[in-house]
Amino acid sequence: MGRRLLEQSLKKFAVYGATDVIALLDHDPPGTGQAHPAAGPLLRAGGFGEIDLLHTYIRRP
């Protein structure tokens, strides 16, 4: 289902003139302690590649 949704979304974006699509993959959502193991391979299979790595910092009072 995920692959089909990704493919349909990319086609729809192209119809509306999108030439670039950026996906943000949060490897470890704050407070969950869990990653999204299927998301990375799904995005790579859809033609996405990693271009940057975002580090999140939280300041606690």
C-alpha positions as semicolon CSV with decimal commas, in nm:
position;residue;x (nm);y (nm);z (nm)
1;M;0,000;0,000;0,000
2;G;0,280;0,242;0,085
3;R;0,452;0,205;-0,250
4;R;0,128;0,258;-0,439
5;L;0,047;0,570;-0,237
6;L;0,397;0,709;-0,297
7;E;0,374;0,643;-0,673
8;Q;0,029;0,802;-0,699
9;S;0,142;1,104;-0,499
10;L;0,449;1,158;-0,718
11;K;0,234;1,137;-1,032
12;K;-0,012;1,389;-0,889
13;F;0,270;1,626;-0,797
14;A;0,400;1,603;-1,155
15;V;0,054;1,684;-1,294
16;Y;0,059;2,003;-1,088
17;G;0,403;2,094;-1,221
18;A;0,629;1,982;-0,936
19;T;0,982;1,913;-1,051
20;D;1,130;1,840;-0,709
21;V;0,989;1,655;-0,409
22;I;1,148;1,652;-0,066
23;A;1,061;1,391;0,196
24;L;1,155;1,434;0,559
25;L;1,218;1,107;0,739
26;D;1,233;1,133;1,116
27;H;1,448;0,836;1,214
28;D;1,354;0,853;1,581
29;P;1,042;1,055;1,661
30;P;1,089;1,234;1,996
31;G;0,943;1,048;2,289
32;T;0,880;0,722;2,103
33;G;1,218;0,551;2,100
34;Q;1,113;0,389;1,772
35;A;1,232;0,436;1,418
36;H;1,032;0,392;1,096
37;P;1,209;0,086;0,951
38;A;0,999;0,061;0,631
39;A;1,008;0,431;0,537
40;G;1,374;0,451;0,431
41;P;1,364;0,155;0,191
42;L;1,029;0,274;0,053
43;L;1,166;0,621;-0,024
44;R;1,487;0,481;-0,175
45;A;1,280;0,246;-0,395
46;G;1,081;0,552;-0,505
47;G;1,397;0,723;-0,627
48;F;1,475;0,938;-0,323
49;G;1,828;0,976;-0,192
50;E;1,964;1,128;0,126
51;I;2,088;1,483;0,074
52;D;2,117;1,606;0,430
53;L;2,095;1,497;0,792
54;L;1,906;1,713;1,039
55;H;2,000;1,696;1,405
56;T;1,736;1,792;1,657
57;Y;1,831;1,956;1,983
58;I;1,596;2,017;2,273
59;R;1,671;2,261;2,555
60;R;1,510;2,170;2,881
61;P;1,458;2,435;3,151
